[in-house]
Amino acid sequence: MRMVFRYLVLQEVSGSYSVLFVELWAIHDVFFHAWSLGFRRVELDTDNLEASRIVTGISRALVDHSLVGAICTQLSLNWEVEICHIGRTANGVADSLANLARGKSVGSITFVECLIEAVMTFSKDNLSL
């Protein structure tokens, strides 16, 4: 079973929005929910190169930040986690779903049927991998 999590989080940092912190919060939340739901093998794809470098330990940026520490603690749990940096062009499904959620209230959206837009974008994403 493959489960896809996508969160839109706005993290205010010094009066502006930081894409890096938004991505790190999303990674933290995905790991939290995946672990809580009993997943013990997780593949995380992110199109944010710096976030992937921080989470994998390649970059020492923000090493003392509590959010990065929390993610490192999550990674030390007894599970398999694979973290991959993917290009923007291979992330179309997540972008399409995020666009559908724009302007909606915070929370979750459940689709009863698979959206044709998502199927078409998923096909394109698979071709670009």
C-alpha positions in Angstrom: 0.0 0.0 0.0 1.3 3.4 -0.9 0.1 6.4 0.9 0.8 10.0 -0.1 0.8 12.8 2.4 0.9 16.4 1.4 0.6 19.3 3.8 0.3 22.9 3.2 1.8 24.7 6.2 2.6 28.4 6.5 5.4 28.9 9.1 6.0 32.6 9.8 9.7 33.3 10.3 10.8 36.8 11.2 7.7 38.3 9.5 8.2 36.5 6.2 7.4 33.0 4.9 10.3 30.6 4.6 9.8 27.9 2.0 12.5 25.8 3.8 10.7 25.9 7.1 7.4 25.1 5.4 9.0 22.0 3.9 10.7 21.0 7.1 7.4 21.2 9.0 5.7 19.2 6.3 8.5 16.5 6.6 8.1 16.5 10.4 4.3 16.1 10.1 4.5 13.4 7.5 6.9 11.4 9.6 4.7 11.9 12.7 1.5 10.7 10.9 3.2 7.8 9.1 4.6 6.5 12.4 1.3 7.0 14.2 -0.5 5.1 11.4 1.9 2.2 11.8 4.0 2.6 8.7 7.5 1.2 9.2 8.8 1.8 5.7 8.5 5.3 4.3 9.8 6.9 1.1 9.9 10.7 1.3 10.2 12.7 -1.9 10.8 16.4 -1.6 11.5 19.0 -4.3 13.4 21.2 -1.8 17.1 20.4 -2.2 18.2 22.1 1.0 15.5 20.4 3.1 16.6 17.0 1.8 20.2 17.8 2.5 19.4 18.9 6.1 17.3 15.9 6.8 19.8 13.4 5.4 22.6 15.1 7.4 24.5 16.3 4.3 24.0 19.9 5.3 24.7 21.1 8.8 22.5 24.2 8.3 20.0 24.5 11.2 21.6 21.6 13.0 20.8 23.3 16.4 17.2 24.1 15.5 14.6 22.3 17.5 12.6 21.3 14.4 15.6 19.7 12.8 16.3 17.9 16.1 12.7 16.6 16.2 13.1 15.3 12.7 16.4 13.6 13.6 14.6 12.0 16.6 11.9 10.7 14.3 14.5 9.3 11.9 16.1 7.3 14.8 12.9 5.3 15.4 12.9 1.7 14.4 11.8 2.0 10.8 13.2 2.3 7.3 13.1 5.8 5.8 14.3 6.7 2.3 14.7 10.4 1.5 15.0 11.5 -2.1 15.3 14.9 -3.7 13.2 15.0 -6.8 12.9 17.8 -9.4 9.9 20.0 -9.7 8.8 18.4 -12.9 8.5 15.0 -11.1 6.3 16.5 -8.4 3.2 17.4 -10.5 0.7 15.4 -8.5 1.6 17.0 -5.2 1.5 20.4 -6.9 -1.9 19.7 -8.5 -3.4 18.6 -5.2 -1.9 21.6 -3.4 -3.5 23.9 -6.1 -6.9 22.2 -5.5 -6.6 23.0 -1.8 -5.7 26.7 -2.2 -8.3 28.9 -0.8 -10.0 26.1 1.2 -10.1 26.1 5.0 -7.3 24.4 6.9 -8.0 20.7 7.4 -8.2 17.6 5.3 -10.0 17.1 2.0 -11.2 13.6 1.1 -11.9 12.7 -2.5 -14.4 9.9 -3.0 -13.3 9.4 -6.6 -9.9 9.8 -8.1 -9.6 13.1 -9.8 -8.9 12.9 -13.6 -6.5 15.8 -13.2 -4.5 13.8 -10.7 -4.4 10.6 -12.8 -3.2 12.6 -15.9 -0.5 14.4 -13.8 0.5 11.1 -12.2 1.0 9.6 -15.6 3.2 12.5 -16.6 5.2 12.2 -13.3 5.9 8.5 -13.9 7.2 9.3 -17.4 9.6 11.9 -16.0 11.1 9.6 -13.3 
